[in-house]
Amino acid sequence: GGDNKIIYQDKFWKPKHTLEIKATKKGFMNIKSAVDFGIAAMNLGAGREKKEDSIDYDAGIYLNKKSGESVEKGETLFTLFSNKKIKESVINSLKNSYEVTKNNKITKVILGKIS
């Protein structure tokens, strides 16, 4: 339990840079590659590529919409956070990692049972 709103207070969490990625059309959110989102988060500073790299504890990606959720044109799909300038290469790395589709495509989590 607890009040999770506390992390959004200025004294707790103050990333210097934020960037909202908006839907360009109406439809349904479909995340195609969680791995790409993880790598993008690392490139924002939320993780390390090498053990010598430092971690930016304010960096990360917030999914404003999850796979299967309906979205309207102009709604925020996800938000990037970092204390360093958000590079165009990070934004570009995510362009093929999600899509807004006309029909709701839910990716199966369990593909099948082996008995």
N, C-alpha and C positions, 0 to 999 in steps of 0.2 A: 504494500500500500504506500501511501504518502502522496504528497501533492507534486505531480510532475511539472506543473506550471512554473515552479521555481527555477528550472533550468533555462527558461526563456527570459529571465530577468537580466538586466544589463550587468549587474554585479557578478553574475555567474558565467555568462556566455556572451562574448562580444566578438564574433568573427568580423574582420575588417572588410571582407569582400563577400557579397552574396550575388547570386545570379539565378533568376527564375527562368526555367525553360517552359514555354507556353505551347499549348496545343494549337496547331495551325488549321485544324478542322474538327468537326464534331464526330464522335464515335466512341470507341472503347479502347482503353489503354491496354497494351500488350507488351510486357517486358520480354525481350527475346534472349537477352544474355545478362544474367546476374554477375557473371565473371567480369564482363566489361565494366559494369557499375563498380565492382570492387577495385579494379585496376584504376578507374577514374578517381575513386575516393583516395587511393594511395597517392596518385599524382597530385591531388589537392593538398596532400600532407597528412591524411588520416592514417597512413601506414608507412612502412619502410620497404624500400626496394633492397637496400643493404643494411646490415645491422648498425652501421655508423650513422645512417640517416636519422634525423630528429623527427619527432612526431608533433604535428600541429593539433592540439587537443580541441581546437575550435573547427577543424576541417571535417567535411563529410558531405553526404548527400541525403536529403530528406525526400522521401517519396510522398508527394502530395496526393498522387493517385496510384493505386495498385493495379496489377493486372486484372482485367475483367470489369473494372469500374468504368462507368460512363463518364465522358468528358464533353464539355462544350468548347467551341472555338474560343481561344483566348484564356482558358483556364490554365493554372499552373500545374504541370505534370510532375516536376521535381525541382528541387532547389539545391544549388551547389553553394558550399560554404568553405572559406579558407582565409587565413591571415596573409597569404601571399596572393598576388594578382592571379586571377583565374585565366589560364592560358587558353587561347583558341584551340590548341591541340587537344585539350581535355574535352572541350565542348564537341569538337569534331569526332573524337573517339566514341562518343555516345550516340551519334546520329543513326547508326545502324543497329543499335542495341535495344531500341523500342520502336513501337509504331502505334498509330491510332487507326484502328480498323473500323470499317462500316459495320461489320457483324462481330459479336462477342466471341472471341476465340479463347477459350480457357485451356491452358496447357495442363495436361494431366500430371499430377505429382507422382502417383503410383502408376507405372506403365503396365504392370501385369503381376500376376502371382506365379511363383514357381512352387509346385507341390512335390 
